[in-house]
Amino acid sequence: MTKAPVTIYDTTLRDGTQGTGISFSVLDKLRVAEKLDAFGINYIEGGWPGSNPKDIAFFEEAAKRKWQHARITAFGMTRRGKLAVEDDPQVQLLLDAATPAVCIVGKTWPLHVTEVFQVSLDENIAMISDTVAHLKKHGREVLYDAEHFFDSYKEDPEYSMRTIRAARDAGADIVVLCDTNGGSMPDDVERVTAAAIQELGIPVGIHTHNDSGLGVANALAAVRVGASQVQGTINGYGERVGNCNLVTIIPNLQLKLGMPVARDLTQLRELSLFVDEMANVTHDIRAPFVGGAAFTHKGGLHVHAVQKLARTYEHIDPALVGNRQNIVISDMSGQSNILSKAATLGFDLKKGTPEVNEILARVKKLESEGYEFEAAEASLSLLIQKVLQHHRPMWELLEYHTTFRRSGSGACDTCEATVKLSVNDVSEYTVSEGDGPVNALDAALRKALRPFYPQIDGVRLEDYKVRIIGGQLGTGARTRVLIVSTDGRSSWGTVGVSGNIIEASWLALTDSLEYKLLSDEKG
């Protein structure tokens, strides 16, 4: 088994978004990329700049930011057949993205080359060589994804090897073998990967899909024989049933195979939940390592055993991946999570103290009502401050009201909100209109607060997400609203939950402004 360093290549923002129901705004993509960077991911594939304006906008914004660890990577394909690489607009867009690394996909399978691309096998080799060489000439690190490599190798191993040799000879830094259809078995992946590594003599990566439920197993099989890069997505998002799940393979590499691939593995569960929240996807409670049920024990012999010796029914210490043991009948589980999160927010708490128990009790009660704090750290910070009695209300709500009026002809829509507050014992009553009831409410709230806290003019709403909780209840379901705000220097998330979307929005809005004002007071 290789002991060479293994790099992690994340394609959540490109391959992941090809999954059914997965979509990110430009802001979402930037926030996810920042989380991946902080976690220690080596390569972040931001998208395909030749495919849509959103990906172009992402690369424009990414170029303005300083990345701590990751190499932002643009994805594309080899030049078109019978077209000079210098004249291919898609290749030029890869260079225009101004990323330090570029990943291009090329055809390996003769069937795909002649029947789909309808070019000769020799022209396909030239397409690979020309594109890699052109990108290298412009100073890019080049990763070459050999599409359908394992399917092709079964039918024509000689031509399959010829394609990746062409990429190597043209200067590719890494050749990545792709199980594009997700139908390979681990022993085949191991055998073919070993042959490719012996043939090439340069770093080889692995890109697997999960169509047979073996995405992670196949990637591990490749690593076992020397693959030095794993490509995949957070939570396994991707085409059809998904890609190799990085949230599963990363702890296997680090904890089971002794290959360090993450800066702080205890942030793994938070990363997984954060990306789900950004994608507006319900988290899989049965996800290995990070799922809410991954270390949950319910009654009987299991509970009796783990209370005496946890490893009898737990393959790792859940804290290693940011998870926790949960014994359903116990009200003492979960303090470690609260202590860890409180520490990251700047609170020094001790396990077993009444304050920690109260914070835990409040969090559990709110979560049972539909709250999620993974992407709403500002709301959690306010909750902790209130328990610790460090919180000073910045205003007192007296009442608010919203209306929506529409003419019968549809020619006139009006949303109006009124807010009545007491600020420093001064009563403020304001009225504002907006594009919708939440926008009007936000405007009225700001108008009331502005005379006392002018700095709120520097706060703007970056994102607004709505999740229906308990959709089977129909119109009686509860609503969770997640808001992301920024003052131009930092961003923070807040959350509100209610049976009424207006109230849920109000709770998230007021948390956002209050968090900003209290943070400014602390300096």
MIKELO-790741 format. One record per residue (C-alpha): residue in one letter; x, y, z. Coordinates in pm, whole numbers, padded with zeros to 5 digits. Layout:
// MIKELO-790741
a  X  Y  Z
...
//
This chain:
// MIKELO-790741
m  00000  00000  00000
t  00129  00343  -00095
k  00235  00588  00171
a  00269  00875  -00076
p  00062  01184  00009
v  -00292  01175  -00128
t  -00454  01498  -00246
i  -00827  01562  -00242
y  -00995  01717  -00545
d  -01348  01847  -00484
t  -01590  01878  -00774
t  -01907  01954  -00576
l  -01947  02289  -00751
r  -01933  02133  -01098
d  -01996  01759  -01110
g  -02204  01778  -00793
t  -02442  02032  -00944
q  -02518  01787  -01225
g  -02709  01583  -00967
t  -03087  01599  -00969
g  -03214  01873  -00738
i  -02871  02025  -00671
s  -02818  02392  -00753
f  -02602  02671  -00611
s  -02610  03045  -00666
v  -02279  03224  -00723
l  -02283  03329  -00357
d  -02354  02970  -00250
k  -02059  02849  -00454
l  -01826  03104  -00299
r  -01939  03017  00055
v  -01897  02644  -00012
a  -01553  02704  -00164
e  -01446  02901  00143
k  -01556  02614  00370
l  -01373  02359  00157
d  -01060  02575  00160
a  -01069  02612  00539
f  -01116  02236  00575
g  -00799  02171  00377
i  -00922  02050  00038
n  -00633  02064  -00210
y  -00825  02141  -00530
i  -01167  02305  -00567
e  -01321  02273  -00909
g  -01535  02584  -00945
g  -01721  02490  -01261
w  -01702  02490  -01639
p  -01648  02849  -01756
g  -01757  02756  -02107
s  -02096  02623  -02000
n  -02287  02905  -01829
p  -02257  03267  -01707
k  -02285  03163  -01340
d  -01960  02970  -01355
i  -01785  03260  -01529
a  -01909  03490  -01249
f  -01776  03248  -00987
f  -01426  03252  -01134
e  -01432  03632  -01156
e  -01515  03654  -00785
a  -01278  03374  -00687
a  -00988  03557  -00852
k  -01042  03849  -00612
r  -01011  03634  -00300
k  -00713  03492  -00120
w  -00733  03116  -00074
q  -00554  02966  00224
h  -00493  02617  00098
a  -00686  02516  -00213
r  -00599  02560  -00579
i  -00910  02685  -00754
t  -00954  02482  -01071
a  -01144  02544  -01394
f  -01292  02246  -01578
g  -01327  02197  -01952
m  -01257  01956  -02232
t  -01003  01899  -02505
r  -01020  02113  -02816
r  -01285  02029  -03070
g  -01200  01793  -03351
k  -01036  01945  -03658
l  -01006  02285  -03487
a  -00677  02444  -03388
v  -00643  02471  -03013
e  -00567  02844  -03040
d  -00903  02895  -03215
d  -01117  02697  -02972
p  -01325  02945  -02766
q  -01386  02691  -02489
v  -01012  02645  -02434
q  -00967  03023  -02428
l  -01236  03055  -02159
l  -01036  02810  -01946
l  -00739  03045  -01966
d  -00959  03350  -01908
a  -01078  03196  -01579
a  -00726  03273  -01450
t  -00711  02972  -01219
p  -00378  02820  -01118
a  -00498  02473  -01221
v  -00711  02347  -01508
c  -00873  02005  -01539
i  -00969  01888  -01887
v  -01163  01578  -01980
g  -01077  01375  -02289
k  -01212  01066  -02458
t  -01056  00725  -02397
w  -01312  00481  -02533
p  -01282  00420  -02910
l  -01659  00371  -02921
h  -01710  00723  -02784
v  -01445  00876  -03009
t  -01576  00740  -03339
e  -01951  00719  -03271
v  -02017  01024  -03050
f  -01734  01267  -03133
q  -01713  01129  -03486
v  -01341  01188  -03522
s  -01061  00944  -03594
l  -00869  00776  -03316
d  -00555  00963  -03424
e  -00736  01297  -03419
n  -00851  01225  -03063
i  -00489  01172  -02958
a  -00399  01505  -03119
m  -00689  01677  -02939
i  -00552  01554  -02605
s  -00191  01645  -02678
d  -00264  01987  -02824
t  -00487  02097  -02538
v  -00258  01983  -02258
a  00046  02140  -02425
h  -00140  02468  -02489
l  -00251  02500  -02126
k  00098  02412  -01999
k  00247  02676  -02230
h  00031  02932  -02050
g  00163  02828  -01709
r  -00127  02621  -01578
e  -00109  02308  -01370
v  -00295  02057  -01586
l  -00498  01763  -01466
y  -00621  01527  -01736
d  -00942  01331  -01671
a  -00948  01015  -01883
e  -01320  00964  -01931
h  -01460  00606  -01942
f  -01107  00474  -01881
f  -01213  00147  -01717
d  -01485  00066  -01971
s  -01243  00143  -02252
y  -00963  -00064  -02100
k  -01181  -00374  -02100
e  -01232  -00344  -02477
d  -00908  -00188  -02599
p  -00632  -00160  -02339
e  -00372  -00057  -02598
y  -00562  00250  -02719
s  -00668  00340  -02364
m  -00303  00352  -02259
r  -00218  00549  -02571
t  -00456  00830  -02471
i  -00309  00878  -02125
r  00046  00853  -02256
a  -00043  01138  -02491
a  -00155  01350  -02195
r  00163  01266  -02003
d  00393  01336  -02296
a  00224  01673  -02355
g  00303  01774  -01997
a  00002  01679  -01784
d  00084  01702  -01414
i  -00172  01442  -01308
v  -00365  01185  -01511
v  -00698  01093  -01352
l  -00866  00762  -01437
c  -01245  00796  -01452
d  -01503  00526  -01387
t  -01756  00745  -01563
n  -02042  00495  -01575
g  -01983  00379  -01217
g  -02004  00013  -01313
s  -01655  -00115  -01231
m  -01568  -00356  -00955
p  -01292  -00283  -00699
d  -01063  -00563  -00818
d  -01081  -00433  -01176
v  -01013  -00076  -01062
e  -00714  -00196  -00859
r  -00566  -00399  -01144
v  -00614  -00135  -01415
t  -00496  00153  -01195
a  -00179  -00038  -01109
a  -00113  -00093  -01480
a  -00163  00277  -01557
i  00067  00387  -01275
q  00340  00152  -01398
e  00294  00279  -01755
l  00294  00653  -01684
g  00547  00720  -01411
i  00365  01041  -01305
p  00096  01099  -01040
v  -00233  00920  -01114
g  -00569  01009  -00967
i  -00906  00835  -00947
h  -01255  00970  -01026
t  -01539  00728  -00951
h  -01916  00734  -00970
n  -02150  00548  -00739
d  -02388  00374  -00980
s  -02303  00033  -00832
g  -02277  00167  -00476
l  -01899  00128  -00497
g  -01779  00484  -00554
v  -01583  00500  -00228
a  -01470  00136  -00243
n  -01335  00180  -00596
a  -01148  00498  -00503
l  -00993  00320  -00203
a  -00893  00030  -00430
a  -00708  00276  -00656
v  -00535  00442  -00361
r  -00431  00101  -00233
v  -00215  00047  -00544
g  -00072  00398  -00558
a  -00327  00652  -00684
s  -00226  00984  -00529
q  -00539  01190  -00587
v  -00906  01123  -00513
q  -01174  01322  -00691
g  -01526  01339  -00551
t  -01801  01553  -00406
i  -01927  01650  -00063
n  -02215  01421  00039
g  -02173  01229  -00287
y  -02373  01472  -00503
g  -02347  01409  -00874
e  -02484  01277  -01200
r  -02741  00994  -01167
v  -02682  00843  -00819
g  -02374  01051  -00749
n  -01996  01058  -00722
c  -01745  00921  -00475
n  -01851  01073  -00142
l  -01560  01273  -00003
v  -01727  01290  00338
t  -01699  00911  00354
i  -01361  00854  00191
i  -01171  01130  00374
p  -01208  00975  00723
n  -01136  00631  00578
l  -00812  00761  00430
q  -00710  00950  00741
l  -00835  00730  01024
k  -00820  00384  00869
l  -00525  00412  00629
g  -00318  00671  00815
m  -00311  00922  00528
p  -00355  01281  00651
v  -00586  01462  00408
a  -00774  01716  00626
r  -00657  02004  00842
d  -00913  01939  01114
l  -01123  01627  01069
t  -01345  01728  01360
q  -01503  01982  01122
l  -01621  01708  00883
r  -01979  01680  01006
e  -02021  02058  01009
l  -01890  02077  00651
s  -02132  01807  00537
l  -02430  01978  00701
f  -02326  02319  00571
v  -02313  02203  00209
d  -02652  02033  00245
e  -02794  02356  00383
m  -02649  02560  00096
a  -02798  02312  -00153
n  -03130  02314  00036
v  -03111  01936  00071
t  -03229  01735  00370
h  -02930  01577  00540
d  -02903  01198  00531
i  -02917  01094  00895
r  -02771  00754  00801
a  -02465  00896  00626
p  -02149  00713  00739
f  -01937  00902  00994
v  -02141  01227  00991
g  -02507  01127  00991
g  -02720  01194  01297
a  -02778  00820  01333
a  -02417  00717  01270
f  -02342  00685  01644
t  -02694  00664  01784
h  -02786  00372  02007
k  -03141  00282  02098
g  -03213  00056  02392
g  -03125  -00303  02464
l  -02780  -00460  02466
h  -02618  -00190  02254
v  -02689  00090  02502
h  -02577  -00122  02796
a  -02250  -00202  02617
v  -02157  00143  02484
q  -02217  00306  02822
k  -01943  00081  02958
l  -01716  00064  02654
a  -01806  00274  02349
r  -01592  00087  02098
t  -01802  -00226  02140
y  -02049  -00073  01891
e  -01859  00226  01752
h  -01584  00177  01494
i  -01426  00516  01577
d  -01460  00788  01839
p  -01737  01004  01684
a  -01568  01322  01808
l  -01288  01259  01557
v  -01527  01358  01276
g  -01725  01619  01470
n  -02009  01383  01551
r  -02128  01257  01887
q  -02257  00946  02051
n  -02629  00968  02106
i  -02803  00736  02345
v  -03168  00803  02288
i  -03270  00750  02650
s  -02996  00983  02785
d  -03026  01359  02833
m  -02651  01401  02892
s  -02530  01335  02536
g  -02411  01617  02318
q  -02215  01840  02559
s  -01893  01790  02364
n  -02053  01936  02054
i  -02177  02239  02247
l  -01836  02294  02407
s  -01658  02265  02073
k  -01892  02503  01895
a  -01893  02750  02186
a  -01512  02756  02181
t  -01508  02842  01811
l  -01748  03129  01887
g  -01523  03263  02164
f  -01695  03124  02475
d  -01494  02937  02740
l  -01732  02682  02891
k  -01672  02383  03115
k  -01835  02045  03072
g  -02109  01964  03321
t  -02178  02323  03429
p  -02542  02439  03458
e  -02486  02685  03173
v  -02374  02410  02935
n  -02668  02193  03034
e  -02908  02481  02973
i  -02754  02564  02634
l  -02780  02199  02536
a  -03141  02180  02651
r  -03236  02492  02456
v  -03059  02374  02141
k  -03232  02035  02160
k  -03571  02200  02213
l  -03518  02436  01920
e  -03393  02156  01696
s  -03707  01958  01777
e  -03902  02260  01653
g  -03711  02264  01324
y  -03407  02484  01392
e  -03068  02397  01244
f  -02760  02592  01354
e  -02490  02446  01127
a  -02513  02740  00884
a  -02652  02985  01141
e  -02367  03040  01384
a  -02477  03397  01458
s  -02811  03274  01596
l  -02630  03013  01805
s  -02393  03281  01938
l  -02689  03493  02049
l  -02848  03193  02218
i  -02528  03124  02415
q  -02498  03491  02514
k  -02855  03487  02648
v  -02792  03177  02858
l  -02470  03325  02995
q  -02652  03655  03062
h  -02401  03837  02842
h  -02677  03956  02615
r  -02809  04311  02613
p  -03123  04363  02404
m  -03060  04633  02146
w  -03432  04715  02122
e  -03771  04597  02244
l  -04029  04485  01992
l  -04374  04632  02052
e  -04540  04507  01734
y  -04504  04458  01361
h  -04754  04415  01082
t  -04739  04329  00711
t  -04996  04356  00433
f  -05017  04254  00070
r  -05268  04418  -00160
r  -05334  04323  -00522
s  -05584  04480  -00761
g  -05829  04254  -00939
s  -05666  04326  -01271
g  -05322  04245  -01138
a  -05199  04586  -01242
c  -05106  04691  -00887
d  -04922  04496  -00616
t  -04831  04662  -00287
c  -04644  04511  00009
e  -04630  04724  00322
a  -04489  04669  00670
t  -04513  04862  00994
v  -04274  04819  01286
k  -04306  04962  01635
l  -04001  04939  01862
s  -03867  05086  02182
v  -03501  05178  02148
n  -03327  05325  02452
d  -03674  05403  02592
v  -03764  05594  02276
s  -04064  05470  02080
e  -04017  05435  01704
y  -04302  05365  01461
t  -04212  05323  01094
v  -04382  05221  00772
s  -04213  05094  00454
e  -04302  04934  00125
g  -04104  04658  -00044
d  -04090  04407  -00326
g  -04244  04150  -00093
p  -04356  04132  00270
v  -04011  04028  00397
n  -03838  04306  00202
a  -04089  04558  00337
l  -04041  04431  00691
d  -03664  04456  00661
a  -03693  04814  00533
a  -03926  04919  00816
l  -03701  04759  01079
r  -03394  04937  00944
k  -03579  05269  00930
a  -03667  05234  01299
l  -03313  05143  01403
r  -03114  05378  01180
p  -03129  05688  01407
f  -02973  05487  01691
y  -02748  05247  01500
p  -02643  05407  01170
q  -02394  05126  01105
i  -02678  04898  00994
d  -02663  05078  00660
g  -02346  04877  00599
v  -02527  04546  00643
r  -02685  04386  00342
l  -02866  04060  00292
e  -02665  03819  00077
d  -02899  03521  00071
y  -03243  03411  00182
k  -03346  03045  00188
v  -03676  02887  00287
r  -03717  02521  00387
i  -04055  02361  00456
i  -04035  02128  00758
g  -04288  01848  00782
g  -04422  01896  00431
q  -04661  01606  00481
l  -04866  01841  00700
g  -04950  02053  00397
t  -05035  02412  00485
g  -04982  02330  00853
a  -04611  02262  00801
r  -04348  02477  00972
t  -04103  02697  00785
r  -03730  02744  00842
v  -03571  03061  00706
l  -03193  03091  00673
i  -03049  03437  00607
v  -02690  03522  00522
s  -02579  03881  00586
t  -02256  04070  00530
d  -02099  04401  00628
g  -01844  04379  00349
r  -01577  04231  00577
s  -01743  03912  00700
s  -02059  03710  00651
w  -02283  03543  00908
g  -02588  03320  00903
t  -02905  03340  01113
v  -03212  03121  01132
g  -03578  03152  01228
v  -03850  02886  01248
s  -04225  02929  01271
g  -04552  02807  01130
n  -04568  03151  00967
i  -04307  03239  00705
i  -04325  03609  00798
e  -04246  03538  01162
a  -03967  03295  01068
s  -03821  03567  00846
w  -03854  03829  01122
l  -03668  03607  01369
a  -03380  03553  01125
l  -03372  03923  01027
t  -03361  04052  01384
d  -03094  03799  01482
s  -02884  03920  01190
l  -02893  04288  01286
e  -02861  04223  01658
y  -02558  04001  01604
k  -02391  04275  01400
l  -02460  04545  01659
l  -02342  04334  01953
s  -02029  04231  01763
d  -01949  04597  01696
e  -01983  04674  02068
k  -01728  04405  02151
g  -01491  04553  01895
//
